[in-house]
Amino acid sequence: MLTLTFAQTKRRCMSAPAAPEPLCPERLRRLLEAPSCSSAPSRNLPVILCIGTDRMIGDCLGPFVGTMLEKAAGQRLSIYGSLADTVHALNLSDVYAQIKKKHPGRTVIAVDASFGMQEHIGSVFIRPGSLQPGAGVRKNLPPLGDITITGIVGTSSCQPYLDLQTVRLSTIFAMADKICRCILDVCL
């Protein structure tokens, strides 16, 4: 679905979200233990919402993460979005409503691709708060999730869909692997 980085989001809204930090297990663990995410009993694992489409290399980070997590964790984690069953602009609201109904009070970790600065391509960031999906491709979709994980796939330009077609699959795969390993390390 493609989100915007912190600097790009800050320009779009009055109250900017918390600054993102590089993803690591300690940061994810700290956010999951934060009071804002602890409304559910600690025995409940977070729900993982992997956003994107398999029809565009630059936007398949979320589905790649979902597929990798499904293979590694099986039924032990609640995962929405994979290469076989993508969560994208057309079904996002329905899937999120389903998550909230089926998993009330659970923390939702939203994973998506993002545009950012050239020197950050291939980097993965985490921050507390909701994700604004589709902002990188000028879509107006509702914010969702409690914790946001984004991987920088490219830089924003006046032709975001063209930019998404030229992202290297190896970059997507490396970021997906890092996200998957971090989530598994903290949650299982």
Backbone bond lengths (Angstrom), bond angles and torsions (degrees), N, CA, C in turn:
res aa  C-N    CA-C-N  psi(-1)  N-CA   C-N-CA  omega(-1)  CA-C   N-CA-C  phi
1 M - - - 1.438 - - 1.512 110.12 -
2 L 1.277 118.54 -30.89 1.443 127.57 174.81 1.520 114.00 71.77
3 T 1.285 115.67 115.56 1.452 122.99 178.32 1.517 109.16 -103.85
4 L 1.312 115.02 178.64 1.458 120.82 174.84 1.516 108.63 -105.83
5 T 1.316 117.16 154.91 1.459 120.60 176.75 1.519 109.64 -73.98
6 F 1.330 115.87 172.25 1.454 122.22 -178.87 1.529 111.67 -54.10
7 A 1.314 117.52 -48.31 1.470 120.33 -177.36 1.518 110.89 -61.66
8 Q 1.327 117.34 -39.89 1.461 120.30 179.42 1.517 110.98 -70.41
9 T 1.325 118.30 -37.92 1.455 122.22 179.60 1.522 110.12 -67.08
10 K 1.313 116.79 -39.92 1.457 121.61 -177.72 1.526 110.72 -58.32
11 R 1.320 117.06 -35.75 1.453 120.77 179.12 1.520 111.83 -71.09
12 R 1.336 118.68 -22.86 1.454 122.52 -174.60 1.517 114.39 -91.80
13 C 1.323 119.46 -19.88 1.456 119.77 -175.63 1.520 110.95 -139.52
14 M 1.322 115.42 155.90 1.454 121.60 -177.22 1.529 111.54 -67.47
15 S 1.330 117.89 -50.52 1.465 120.02 -179.12 1.520 108.84 -100.85
16 A 1.293 115.14 102.06 1.459 120.81 -176.44 1.523 110.43 -73.79
17 P 1.327 117.18 148.70 1.464 120.16 177.16 1.524 110.64 -69.65
18 A 1.323 114.83 168.51 1.465 119.64 177.46 1.522 109.92 -57.99
19 A 1.327 115.90 146.99 1.460 120.83 179.89 1.530 110.10 -63.91
20 P 1.317 117.34 136.29 1.461 119.55 178.39 1.529 110.98 -73.20
21 E 1.326 114.81 153.07 1.459 122.42 176.36 1.519 107.65 -123.84
22 P 1.327 118.20 156.54 1.467 119.19 175.40 1.529 110.70 -58.21
23 L 1.313 116.44 139.66 1.463 121.80 -179.13 1.522 111.19 -69.24
24 C 1.322 115.63 131.78 1.465 122.43 170.55 1.525 106.57 -155.85
25 P 1.326 117.63 157.92 1.464 120.26 -178.13 1.528 113.88 -55.78
26 E 1.328 117.82 -38.88 1.466 120.57 -178.40 1.519 110.97 -63.14
27 R 1.324 118.31 -40.23 1.466 120.73 179.56 1.526 111.23 -68.66
28 L 1.316 116.99 -41.90 1.465 119.98 177.83 1.531 109.52 -63.06
29 R 1.306 117.88 -45.21 1.467 121.88 179.29 1.530 109.83 -59.69
30 R 1.316 117.38 -44.36 1.477 122.01 -179.82 1.530 110.53 -61.38
31 L 1.322 117.41 -42.45 1.462 120.02 -179.83 1.526 111.77 -69.03
32 L 1.323 116.57 -37.35 1.466 119.45 178.86 1.533 111.81 -67.89
33 E 1.327 116.26 -27.47 1.465 120.45 179.84 1.524 112.63 -90.18
34 A 1.327 118.40 -5.88 1.461 122.38 -178.90 1.521 110.23 -64.76
35 P 1.343 117.75 149.32 1.468 120.71 -179.91 1.522 113.90 -54.81
36 S 1.313 117.96 -34.34 1.470 120.33 -179.08 1.517 112.21 -67.88
37 C 1.323 118.18 -20.37 1.464 121.95 179.59 1.523 112.23 -107.49
38 S 1.325 117.56 0.78 1.458 118.49 -174.05 1.518 113.44 -101.09
39 S 1.325 118.43 24.22 1.455 120.29 177.69 1.521 111.03 -68.61
40 A 1.314 116.75 -26.08 1.463 121.03 177.32 1.524 109.19 -92.34
41 P 1.315 117.47 151.74 1.466 118.98 176.28 1.526 111.02 -55.66
42 S 1.319 117.28 146.38 1.461 121.28 -175.28 1.524 112.48 -63.26
43 R 1.339 118.12 -20.69 1.463 119.60 179.76 1.533 112.02 -71.80
44 N 1.338 117.20 -15.88 1.462 120.22 179.16 1.520 110.33 -82.93
45 L 1.293 115.52 125.94 1.458 120.75 176.89 1.522 109.61 -77.61
46 P 1.321 117.91 155.02 1.468 119.40 178.54 1.526 111.10 -69.00
47 V 1.321 114.90 159.48 1.460 122.39 172.07 1.524 106.20 -91.80
48 I 1.324 116.99 134.72 1.465 121.27 -179.60 1.520 108.20 -105.23
49 L 1.341 116.71 119.74 1.463 123.11 179.46 1.520 108.32 -109.96
50 C 1.323 116.22 109.80 1.467 122.41 -175.64 1.524 109.11 -104.15
51 I 1.319 116.54 110.07 1.458 122.90 -170.92 1.517 111.51 -101.81
52 G 1.328 116.79 139.73 1.460 121.78 175.84 1.514 111.21 146.41
53 T 1.304 114.99 -176.45 1.456 121.12 -179.14 1.522 110.32 -128.91
54 D 1.313 115.97 151.76 1.463 119.86 176.97 1.523 111.36 -89.58
55 R 1.314 116.89 4.89 1.475 121.31 -177.92 1.523 113.50 -91.42
56 M 1.333 116.18 -3.78 1.453 120.71 -179.47 1.526 108.15 -143.00
57 I 1.311 117.78 119.80 1.464 120.80 -174.78 1.521 111.87 -52.28
58 G 1.304 118.08 -45.37 1.459 120.99 -176.50 1.510 114.21 -66.95
59 D 1.311 117.90 -16.00 1.460 120.89 -178.26 1.525 112.32 -111.53
60 C 1.313 118.66 12.78 1.472 120.41 -177.36 1.521 112.78 -97.79
61 L 1.332 118.42 10.02 1.463 120.08 179.10 1.529 111.19 -58.80
62 G 1.324 117.52 -51.38 1.461 120.85 179.95 1.521 112.43 -56.82
63 P 1.343 118.51 -53.28 1.466 119.16 178.47 1.529 113.83 -59.52
64 F 1.323 117.68 -34.95 1.467 120.62 176.46 1.527 110.30 -63.00
65 V 1.336 116.53 -45.35 1.463 120.99 178.88 1.525 109.94 -60.88
66 G 1.328 117.02 -46.12 1.456 120.98 179.72 1.515 112.39 -58.67
67 T 1.316 116.80 -44.22 1.468 121.23 179.54 1.528 111.17 -64.87
68 M 1.327 116.71 -43.96 1.469 120.27 179.16 1.526 110.92 -63.29
69 L 1.333 117.08 -41.62 1.458 120.54 179.23 1.524 111.37 -66.34
70 E 1.328 117.19 -40.52 1.467 120.26 177.98 1.524 111.09 -59.63
71 K 1.320 116.03 -42.48 1.471 119.69 -179.69 1.525 111.76 -68.39
72 A 1.316 117.12 -38.09 1.460 120.85 -176.35 1.534 113.47 -82.66
73 A 1.329 117.00 -36.64 1.462 120.17 -172.98 1.521 113.46 -105.49
74 G 1.321 117.29 -16.83 1.456 119.79 -178.12 1.517 111.44 59.19
75 Q 1.318 116.28 -129.29 1.466 121.94 -177.78 1.531 113.42 -87.25
76 R 1.324 117.78 1.27 1.462 120.19 -176.52 1.523 113.05 -72.79
77 L 1.324 118.40 -20.42 1.463 122.58 177.54 1.522 109.38 -120.98
78 S 1.331 115.75 147.91 1.466 121.40 173.92 1.522 107.06 -89.67
79 I 1.339 116.12 109.44 1.466 122.05 -174.45 1.523 108.80 -121.46
80 Y 1.319 115.68 129.96 1.455 122.11 176.47 1.521 107.53 -121.07
81 G 1.331 116.61 123.87 1.455 122.34 -179.62 1.511 111.57 102.81
82 S 1.330 115.54 119.50 1.469 122.24 178.10 1.521 107.13 -153.39
83 L 1.313 116.45 177.01 1.467 119.17 178.21 1.528 111.09 -64.12
84 A 1.331 117.60 -32.23 1.469 121.14 -179.38 1.526 112.61 -83.99
85 D 1.332 117.65 -22.83 1.459 121.79 -175.31 1.531 108.59 -142.10
86 T 1.330 116.12 77.07 1.467 120.93 -173.04 1.527 112.98 -73.35
87 V 1.327 114.08 151.78 1.464 122.26 172.05 1.519 105.73 -111.73
88 H 1.323 116.96 117.31 1.464 122.73 -171.80 1.521 110.23 -140.71
89 A 1.314 117.21 -174.44 1.466 122.59 -174.38 1.526 113.09 -54.06
90 L 1.317 118.22 -36.10 1.461 120.31 -174.85 1.528 114.15 -78.13
91 N 1.336 117.98 -24.40 1.464 119.25 -178.53 1.526 113.42 -120.99
92 L 1.303 117.29 2.56 1.455 122.15 -174.09 1.530 113.20 -58.48
93 S 1.313 117.93 -47.70 1.469 120.95 -178.46 1.517 111.30 -62.41
94 D 1.327 117.15 -42.71 1.466 120.76 179.49 1.524 111.69 -65.56
95 V 1.325 117.00 -42.79 1.466 120.81 179.87 1.523 110.03 -65.25
96 Y 1.324 117.66 -41.57 1.469 119.94 -179.04 1.527 110.97 -66.77
97 A 1.318 117.07 -38.67 1.467 120.50 175.82 1.530 110.10 -62.82
98 Q 1.307 116.88 -39.70 1.470 122.02 177.52 1.535 110.32 -63.11
99 I 1.323 117.45 -42.44 1.463 121.63 178.44 1.524 109.86 -61.06
100 K 1.316 117.54 -47.68 1.459 121.61 -177.68 1.528 111.31 -64.04
101 K 1.321 116.95 -34.50 1.463 121.02 179.41 1.534 111.49 -75.75
102 K 1.319 116.55 -43.21 1.462 121.68 -175.86 1.526 112.89 -79.28
103 H 1.338 117.26 -28.39 1.469 122.10 -175.98 1.530 110.38 -128.86
104 P 1.334 118.70 60.50 1.481 119.80 -176.56 1.532 111.45 -61.98
105 G 1.307 115.23 137.69 1.453 120.85 177.25 1.514 115.91 78.42
106 R 1.324 118.06 -6.17 1.463 120.37 -179.15 1.528 110.07 -80.37
107 T 1.302 115.60 146.25 1.455 122.01 175.31 1.522 109.11 -71.24
108 V 1.331 116.59 135.18 1.462 121.68 178.18 1.526 108.85 -110.06
109 I 1.331 115.34 122.09 1.458 121.43 173.90 1.521 107.09 -97.53
110 A 1.324 116.85 116.69 1.469 122.08 179.61 1.528 109.09 -97.32
111 V 1.336 115.91 128.74 1.466 122.53 -178.81 1.524 108.02 -117.41
112 D 1.325 117.01 129.75 1.466 120.60 -178.88 1.526 109.83 -154.38
113 A 1.322 115.06 161.97 1.466 121.95 172.86 1.523 108.26 -81.19
114 S 1.316 116.42 159.00 1.452 120.89 -177.13 1.524 110.52 -149.03
115 F 1.327 114.94 153.11 1.456 120.47 169.40 1.522 107.62 -91.28
116 G 1.314 116.83 150.38 1.456 121.65 179.11 1.510 110.69 -159.76
117 M 1.315 115.78 -156.23 1.458 120.74 -179.79 1.527 110.01 -82.17
118 Q 1.302 116.14 152.08 1.463 122.89 -177.75 1.533 112.54 -51.94
119 E 1.332 116.12 -43.37 1.464 119.22 -177.46 1.532 113.50 -71.35
120 H 1.329 117.62 -10.31 1.463 121.08 178.91 1.525 113.79 -100.61
121 I 1.333 118.12 -0.68 1.461 119.67 179.99 1.529 109.03 -59.73
122 G 1.326 115.12 129.63 1.455 121.44 -177.24 1.522 113.25 94.07
123 S 1.334 117.18 -6.53 1.465 121.56 179.01 1.519 110.24 -88.62
124 V 1.331 115.59 152.54 1.456 121.77 178.27 1.516 108.04 -121.47
125 F 1.336 115.97 133.68 1.457 121.96 -177.17 1.516 111.02 -124.56
126 I 1.331 115.48 155.31 1.458 123.02 178.49 1.517 108.70 -133.24
127 R 1.331 116.52 147.00 1.461 121.16 175.01 1.523 108.95 -157.03
128 P 1.311 116.51 156.11 1.460 118.65 174.06 1.519 109.54 -74.46
129 G 1.302 116.71 154.21 1.457 120.74 176.31 1.510 112.57 106.31
130 S 1.317 113.09 175.10 1.458 119.99 -174.04 1.528 112.44 -81.58
131 L 1.303 112.94 160.24 1.457 124.08 178.96 1.523 108.63 -96.89
132 Q 1.317 117.88 141.45 1.457 121.99 175.47 1.525 107.33 -106.17
133 P 1.343 117.46 84.52 1.463 119.34 -175.29 1.520 112.72 -65.89
134 G 1.309 115.16 147.51 1.458 121.26 175.62 1.513 115.65 80.31
135 A 1.327 118.66 -6.49 1.463 120.65 -176.66 1.525 112.11 -61.07
136 G 1.334 117.17 -32.75 1.463 121.11 -178.66 1.516 113.59 -67.94
137 V 1.346 116.49 -20.78 1.469 120.83 178.68 1.528 110.30 -116.49
138 R 1.337 114.31 24.51 1.464 122.93 174.04 1.534 114.16 61.24
139 K 1.337 116.45 38.31 1.461 121.21 174.24 1.524 107.51 -101.11
140 N 1.305 115.99 145.42 1.450 121.47 179.97 1.526 108.90 -105.80
141 L 1.323 116.07 90.44 1.458 122.23 -178.71 1.526 109.36 -116.88
142 P 1.328 117.04 154.85 1.472 119.02 -177.31 1.527 112.26 -69.32
143 P 1.329 116.77 146.57 1.456 119.99 175.78 1.526 109.97 -68.20
144 L 1.346 116.09 150.33 1.454 119.50 -179.19 1.512 111.52 -153.42
145 G 1.332 115.61 159.84 1.455 121.77 178.61 1.512 113.00 91.73
146 D 1.324 114.70 166.79 1.462 122.83 179.04 1.524 111.42 -111.35
147 I 1.317 115.91 -28.76 1.461 123.59 177.61 1.525 106.77 -131.65
148 T 1.310 116.62 137.18 1.458 121.90 -177.48 1.526 110.51 -113.40
149 I 1.332 115.83 129.14 1.467 122.05 171.51 1.516 107.02 -120.04
150 T 1.329 116.52 122.65 1.461 120.47 179.53 1.528 110.40 -128.28
151 G 1.322 114.61 142.73 1.448 121.83 174.86 1.516 108.66 -110.85
152 I 1.315 117.16 130.16 1.470 121.43 -177.96 1.527 108.64 -81.00
153 V 1.340 115.87 114.47 1.467 121.08 -176.94 1.522 113.58 -102.18
154 G 1.317 117.95 -15.48 1.457 120.55 -178.61 1.514 110.64 -179.70
155 T 1.329 115.45 -174.75 1.458 121.46 178.13 1.520 108.90 -104.51
156 S 1.296 115.45 149.35 1.460 120.81 -178.88 1.528 110.35 -78.36
157 S 1.304 115.19 140.48 1.459 120.35 176.79 1.527 108.12 -142.78
158 C 1.305 116.22 -170.85 1.459 119.41 178.93 1.533 111.31 -78.53
159 Q 1.325 118.30 -5.96 1.465 122.44 178.98 1.543 109.86 -127.26
160 P 1.349 117.19 69.01 1.464 118.84 -173.89 1.527 113.64 -62.16
161 Y 1.327 118.69 -34.18 1.466 119.40 -178.90 1.522 111.52 -69.07
162 L 1.327 117.25 -34.74 1.456 120.78 175.48 1.533 109.86 -67.13
163 D 1.334 115.86 -40.86 1.464 120.19 178.27 1.526 111.17 -60.19
164 L 1.326 117.12 -37.77 1.459 121.02 -179.35 1.527 112.77 -67.59
165 Q 1.324 117.23 -23.79 1.466 120.90 -179.33 1.525 112.65 -78.45
166 T 1.328 116.78 -16.72 1.468 119.44 -174.38 1.526 113.75 -106.02
167 V 1.321 117.02 8.71 1.459 120.90 178.73 1.526 109.15 -71.66
168 R 1.309 116.82 141.77 1.470 121.02 179.17 1.523 110.27 -77.37
169 L 1.308 116.53 130.89 1.458 121.90 178.80 1.524 110.70 -61.49
170 S 1.316 117.61 -33.82 1.465 120.31 179.35 1.532 110.85 -62.64
171 T 1.322 117.48 -34.31 1.463 121.82 177.28 1.521 109.83 -66.20
172 I 1.322 116.45 -45.67 1.467 121.33 178.71 1.528 109.88 -60.90
173 F 1.318 116.65 -46.49 1.462 121.15 -177.98 1.521 111.42 -61.45
174 A 1.321 117.86 -44.09 1.467 121.51 -179.25 1.527 110.77 -63.80
175 M 1.329 117.88 -42.05 1.462 120.56 178.63 1.526 110.59 -67.35
176 A 1.329 117.73 -42.43 1.463 121.34 179.44 1.524 110.58 -60.94
177 D 1.314 116.68 -41.25 1.458 121.27 178.74 1.526 110.67 -62.31
178 K 1.317 117.27 -43.59 1.465 121.75 179.66 1.527 110.84 -62.97
179 I 1.330 117.14 -45.30 1.464 121.35 179.97 1.524 110.15 -63.38
180 C 1.308 116.53 -45.91 1.464 121.86 -179.21 1.527 110.71 -60.18
181 R 1.317 117.52 -48.65 1.468 120.86 -179.50 1.526 111.27 -61.40
182 C 1.323 117.58 -39.14 1.460 121.23 -180.00 1.528 110.53 -65.14
183 I 1.318 117.01 -48.30 1.464 120.51 -179.30 1.524 110.74 -62.17
184 L 1.316 117.25 -43.96 1.466 120.85 179.57 1.529 111.04 -63.46
185 D 1.325 116.63 -41.02 1.464 121.59 -179.48 1.519 111.08 -61.02
186 V 1.334 117.29 -40.03 1.459 121.84 -175.73 1.536 111.49 -84.68
187 C 1.299 118.01 -37.82 1.460 121.03 -169.95 1.530 115.03 -94.38
188 L 1.320 118.09 -22.39 1.481 118.36 -176.72 1.518 112.13 -121.43
